[in-house]
C-alpha cells in the first residue's frame, strides 16, 4: 500500500532565529539552519514535503497558520514565547483544524512557572519538549505517523 503524499508546514516562533547564540545552556548550539537541514533530511526519509518559516511577529505566524487551510496536511510548530501568551495563535490553529504538534527545545515544565502553561497544547495532537533539536525530529515523525494512521483509518 502506498503512503499518502503529505505536506507539512514547520513554524518557528520568536527569537529562534538566534539559536546557536542565544542562551546556549538552555537552547543548545544548533542554529536554526542546522535544525531546518535536519528536518529536510527527515522529510526525505519519511517521503513528505516541508515548508519552513520563522517569524518574530505574532500576526505573521497567525497568517502562516491560516494559510495551512486546504494546503497543508499538518503543522509542526515551536511557538516559543508565544506558547504562554498567544490566544491568537491558539485560535488560528483551532480555526484551521490542521493536525498540529507543538515542540520546544527545552523542557518548558522544568523552567520558570510562567512557562508551564501552553495555550497551544489544548489544540495540538501532542507536545514534545526537552530534547533540544531532537524535539523537532521527534515531533515531525510523530505528526507524520499520526497523519498516516488517521488516513489509513478512513
N, C-alpha and C positions, 0 to 999 in steps of 0.2 A: 504494500500500500504506500502510495506517495505521500510525503509530508506536505501539508498546505504551505504555500508561499506566504510568508509573514513580513509585514513592515512594522518596525519598531522605532519610536521616537525616544531619544535619550535627551533629557533636560538636566543641565547643571545650573544650580542657582547661584546666588550672590557670593562673591569672594572666592569661588572655586577656580577662577582664572589665575589666582595667586598661589595655587598649590605648588609645592616644592620649595617655596619661600616662606609661606605663611605658617607659623607655628608648627614646624616640622615634628615636634614632640607629640603633638596631637594628631596632625593630619598626614604625617609621613613626608618622604622626599619625592614621591612620584609627582610629576607635573600633570596637568590636565591633558596635555598632549600624550603622555605615557598611558594614561587611563583610556583615552579615546583609541589609541593604537591597539591596546589590549582588547577593547570591546569590538573593534573591527575584526580582529583575529578570531574571537569567539563567534562573532556573527557568521563568518565564513564557515567555521566548523558546524554551526547549527543550521546553516542554509537559510539565513534571514537577512533582510536588508535593513540597515540602520541609517537614520538621520540623526545627527547630533548637534545640539545647540547649547549655548551658555548665555545667560544674561544676569546682570546685577539688578535688573528692574522688574518689579512685580508685574506690572501691566504687560510687559513683553512676554514674560513667562505665561501669563494668562492667555495672551494671543496665540502663543505656540500650542498650548493645551487645546484651545478652541479649534485650532487648525487640524487637530487629530481626527475630528469627526469625519467619518466616511473616507479617510485617507490612510490612517494607521490602525493596526490591529492591537497594539499595546503601547504603553508608556512606561519607561523606566526613568524615575525622577529622583534627584537629590535636591530637594528644595532648600537645603542649607538652613540659614537662619529663618527663612520664611516658613519652615516647618512649624515653628512655635508661634507664629503671628498671623499667618495669612488665611483668612476666611475666603478671600477671593480665589486663591489657588485651589483650595479645597472645593469651593463651589464650582469652579471650572471643571475639575476632574469629575465631580458628581454629574454635572450637566452633560458632558460628552459620553459618559458611561463607557470609557475605554478602559479595559483592564490595566491596572496600574500597580507597579511595585515601587515602593519607597526605599531608597538606600541612603546610608550615611557611612562615612569613613570611620568616624569614632562611634563608640557606644554611647548614644545620647542619654541612656538611662543611668550611666555611671558618672555623668558630668553634673554641671550646675542644675539645681532644681528646676529652673525655668525651661531647661532643655528637655525635661522628661515628658512634656506634653506635645503631642503631634496632632495638628489639625488635619493632616493628610491621612494618617493611619486608618481612620474610620471609613474612608472611601477607597482605600487601596486593598488589593487582594493579599498583600503581605508587606512586611518591612524587614530589611536586613541591615544590621548596623554592627560596627565594631571590628570589622575585618580589614580595615584600610581599603586599598584599591581593590582587593578581592571582593568587597561588598558589591561592587558593580558587576563583576563576572558572575557571582552567585545570583545576584538579582536578575540578570539577563537570562541565565539558564532557567531559573525558576519561572520567570514570565513566559518564556517560550514553551516550557513544559506545560504550564497551565493552559496556554492558548491551544496547544496541540491536543491536550487531553480534552479540553472543552469542545473543540471542533470534532473530535472523533466520537464524542458522546451524542452529537446532534444527529 
